[in-house]
Amino acid sequence: MSKEKSLQDRSGGKCELCSSGENLAIYDIPPDADGSADQAVMICETCQQQIENPETMDANHWRCLNDSMWSQVPAVQVMAWRMLTRLRAEGWPQDLLDMLYLDDDTLAWAKASGEGSDEDEQLKHRDCNGAELAAGDSVTLTKDLNVKGANFTAKRGTAVRNISLVPDNPEQIEGRVNGQQIVILTKFVKKSG
């Protein structure tokens, strides 16, 4: 049986995400679809456009996932998880995600696209004890630090108030010591009170 025929049979001639019967096409699920029907879904043009062009997404269109997320087909579950994850800031998709159960293999497949790996999650600034640091926090130095270019040593126990986070490096913060703005490695500070 051809891939298209098996997908037509499985989908009942409808989009497997929103149930539309118009302009259906096979969508191979990235990033490593093997070309089989098991790693593809039959979807309509509207769903495909919004999947491939996230800036055109209409959150209300995806309320259809309230039904399709319960599909027994892993490929449909993966796409439902990815779209709900992409839309979770809307509020209602997070409620559906909380109800959606995927077995470990299916969840790993859903996450394979990088969907849901929030950059903010990865860039957390943490002190030597693993406590999360935020801009404006106060920290205490846990080690004497030679400040290059300023010819002084910032002593262990020195309080650094109102720190700022280095945006692209979770291992660095900035703060004032002895009137000088310096960069400090997060592994040498402890969050204060």
N, C-alpha and C positions, 0 to 999 in steps of 0.2 A: 504494500500500500504506500502511495506517495506521502511525503510529509504534508503537503497541502490537504490531501484527502483525509489523513488522520486528524489534522487540526480542525478541519471542517466538521468531522464527525464528533470530535471531543467538544467543540464549542457550540454545536447545534446551529451553526451558521450565524452566530452572533459574536460581537466583541466580548472577549472573555473578561474584560474589565468593566465596561459600562453597559453591555447588552445591546448596543446599537447593531442594526443589521446592515448598515450602509458602509460602502467603501472599505471593506475588510482587507487586511493584508497580514502576511506572516511577519512577526517581529522576533528576530533572534535576540535572546537576552545577553547583553554584554556582561563582562568583558571577554569570556571565553566560551561562547556557544559552540557546540560541536557540530551544528548543522542538523541535529535530530529534532523531531517534534517535541521530545521531552524538554528541550532547552529553548523552546520558542512558545509564543502565544499568538493567538489570532486576535488582532485588535483593529479598531476603526481608525480612520484617518485623524479624527480629532484627538484621540488618545495618543497616537503616535507623534503628532505635531507637538503636543505639550510635553511628552516624555523627552523628545529630542531637543526642544527649545524651552528650557525651564522659565525663561523670561516671559513666555506667552501663557503661562499656566493660569487657568481659571479654577480657583479652589473649589467652587461650588460644583463644577463638573465632576470632581473626584469624590463627591459624596456617594457615588455609586459603589465605592470600595466597601461601604458598609455591608453590602451583599457579597461582592466577589471575593472579599478577603477570606470567606469561609469555604472557598473552593478546596477540593481535595487534591487539586493539581499543583505540585510544587512550583512549577513555573509561574502560575497565576499568583500563588502566595508570595513569591519573590517580588513580583512587580507591585503587588498591593503593598508590601512592606516598604519597598523603595519609595513609592509615591507618598505614602502616609508619612514616612520619615522626612521627605523633602518638604512636606506641607505642615509639619508638626507645630510650627509657630502659630498657626491659625487657631489652635486650641482643640477643636473637635477631633482632628486626626490623632492627636496624642491619646485621647480616650480610646480610639479604636486600636491604636498600637498596644495600649495596655492590655487589651482583650485578646490580641492576636497571638496565637501560639505557633511557633515554627520549631520543628525538630532541629537539632544541632547542625546537621548537614545543610538543611535548607536555609537556616539563618546565616551560616558561613557563606553560602552562595549569594544570598541577598546582600551581604556586606561586601562582597568581592568587588563591587563597582566603586567602593569608596563612599557611597551614599551613607549618610549618618555619621561619618567620622568628622565631627565638627572640629575645625581648626582651633577654636577657642578651647576645646577639651584638651588638645595636645599641648597648647602653649600655656600651661599653668606654671606660675612662678611659685616654687616651694622652698621653705627654709630648710636648715640642716635636719630638722625633725620631721619634715614632710608636711608641715602646716602650710596651707595656701596663703600666699601673700597678695595683697591688693594695693593699688596706688593709694598713698596717704597713710599706710600703716607705719608703725614704729618698730624698729628692730634693734637688736643688740649684737655687737660683733662678738663672735665666739673664738677669735684668734687675733693676735697682733698682725696687722697688715701694713706692709711697706707700700706707701703711696708713691708710685712712679711719677717723676716729674714735679712732685710737690715737696720733696725732701722732708717728709715727716712719716712717722709711724702711727697709724690709727690703732690705739690700744684695745686689747680685749676688754669687753664690758662697756665700751663706748656706745651710747644710745644714738641711733640715727632716726630722726623723726621725719614724717611726711615723705616717705620714699616714693620714687616713681619707677615704673616697670619698663625695662627695655623691651619694646614691642616684639621684635623678631628673635629674641634670645631668652628663653625661660630660665637660663642660668645666671642672668645678670639683672641687677637693679641699680638705680642711681640714688644718691643721697648726699647730704652735706655733712662733712666732717671737718672740724677746724676752719669753718668758713669756706671750704672748697667743695665744689660739686664733683663727686668721684663715682666711678663705676665699681660695684662690689659684687663678688660672686655670691650667689644665694647659699652655697654650701658653707659659707663662713658667717651666716647670720641666723639669729633666732628671733622669731616673732615675739614682740613684747606684749604682755597683758592683753 
